[in-house]
Amino acid sequence: MSEEYYYDLVVVGGGPAGSSAALTAAKNGIKVAILEKENSIAETVRTSGVTWIQSIKEFGIPDDCFNPIKNFSFCSPNNEITISDSIPRAAVLDVRKTYRWLAHEAEKDGADIFVKINVNEVIKNEKGDIIGVRGSGPNGKTTFHSKVVIDASGFPSTVCKAMGFVTQWKRFGAGAEYEVKVENVDSETWWLMVGQQYSPAGYAWIFPLGNNIVRIGVGVGKPESDVDPTQRLEELMKTKPGPIKKLGKITPIEFHYGLIPNDGLTRKTVFNNLILVGDSAGQANPLVLEGIRYAIKFGRVAGKVSSEAIKSGKTDESALYPYEENWKKEIESKINAAGKVQNKWIALSDEEWDKELDIIKELKVEEFLDFIKADFGLSNMIKLTTRHPKLAVRQLFNLVKEKN
Ligand SMILES: Cc1cc2nc3c(=O)[nH]c(=O)nc-3n(C[C@H](O)[C@H](O)[C@H](O)COP(=O)(O)OP(=O)(O)OC[C@H]3O[C@@H](n4cnc5c(N)ncnc54)[C@H](O)[C@@H]3O)c2cc1C
């Protein structure tokens, strides 16, 4: 059996990037389909869901989708610091609820959502440009013809790989996490745990979701370390070092595992009739492997630009280029700078981490937030070094402002 559909725009992947792209395209009057391989949107959670309340508000995500955070605690083998804010500015998302809300918003505006469609083939015209995709679904082979395809398939980058435009990411983060019920937790405080014991190339975390539920996870940089994050997480849950011990009895609810690209912004993200967005485009802050807000923001831009192009009848690379121009202007220099800091962090020894926390401790909360969000605007960094002339913060400034 086989089925065939005709759309203006086909979005592969029902994650935050895909749903956001479909939303703005549907709003713009375009016939759009989201293709998702799983049984439902966000069936599998692959992220720990930390983001920023300012972005949440900008996107209109409802208040019951997140737990607010206002204290940022760090622990290294022999040091522990907390930076406290007067109001919560960070948040831990209920990932499933948020991603489903995003998809539902797109559906309300007219996007069709197809689940259980595992896209595994591209359809090309005689020039070799993409004109649709094919996948296996509940009714056998299913073909979707379209004027533009958005690859929002995340880490696997299914469509652009099938087009032969990219190969597997070389550098990436692998993360394992348990969502658990605990006895004691301060629901407004997150923990980042650094040093060899937690992760030899990365960090471990405790992110509270409210109601005594937290996510405990471990992220490991690849290929820098061959440590398996799942195994390391199991060890930490058993030995309970540092702040994990304070949680008391831990009862696992759900296991999460995911991969996130960390090759920098190396990919071209527009081709004739094709756009890459979110993780498939590598749009993540490498410092803390944060990509959800970029996926939503640039997903919306991708939907807008592609729908305008479809309406104009011209969907080649040059017509789609305003999308690439938009995201590059906004994040390219920040992501490159964050990559340099991450390269420094990934090589720190336990003793160096103990000292690094003393540097971070000196930051005002606004400075810390600029830093962790990779908001490395020149004026922010100049303010930072004027306020801390003697600190090693200056070294970070020098690192960030070095030419790429
Ligand atoms: C361990 C870990 C922790 C993270 N923590 C954070 C964090 O705290 N904060 C943050 O902002 N970011 C975090 N990230 C990054 C964040 O998860 C991603 O940047 C974000 O999810 C990217 O969204 P996306 O829509 O591009 O891709 P995804 O969320 O991966 O969505 C892709 C969708 O495409 C579907 N799909 C894939 N292949 C196919 C196919 N062949 N056919 C049909 N459908 C397909 C998938 O099932 C999925 O639903 C983390 C990542 C990892 C791995």
The ligand as an ORCA input file, in Angstrom:
! r2SCAN-3c Opt
* xyz 0 1
  C      21.011     15.648     26.977
  C      20.563     16.947     26.371
  C      20.195     17.986     27.213
  C      19.792     19.200     26.664
  N      19.421     20.200     27.503
  C      18.983     21.360     27.002
  C      18.539     22.382     27.851
  O      18.540     22.240     29.071
  N      18.081     23.543     27.296
  C      18.057     23.729     25.944
  O      17.646     24.799     25.479
  N      18.496     22.768     25.108
  C      18.930     21.591     25.600
  N      19.333     20.605     24.754
  C      19.268     20.857     23.325
  C      17.835     20.819     22.792
  O      17.221     19.624     23.183
  C      17.817     20.928     21.289
  O      18.626     22.015     20.884
  C      16.405     21.114     20.742
  O      15.588     20.043     21.129
  C      16.443     21.208     19.222
  O      15.137     21.171     18.717
  P      14.857     20.558     17.265
  O      13.401     20.760     17.025
  O      15.835     21.084     16.304
  O      15.187     18.994     17.373
  P      14.505     17.852     18.258
  O      13.982     18.376     19.519
  O      15.511     16.755     18.305
  O      13.266     17.384     17.376
  C      13.439     16.635     16.188
  C      12.166     15.859     15.925
  O      12.292     15.204     14.659
  C      11.844     13.881     14.762
  N      12.527     13.117     13.723
  C      13.839     12.773     13.677
  N      14.100     12.052     12.567
  C      12.941     11.933     11.907
  C      12.570     11.272     10.706
  N      13.454     10.594      9.981
  N      11.289     11.328     10.292
  C      10.356     12.032     11.023
  N      10.656     12.637     12.173
  C      11.937     12.609     12.619
  C      12.221     13.464     16.175
  O      11.459     12.369     16.627
  C      11.923     14.757     16.947
  O      10.592     14.806     17.387
  C      19.766     19.367     25.264
  C      20.141     18.321     24.431
  C      20.530     17.127     24.976
  C      20.913     16.004     24.062
*
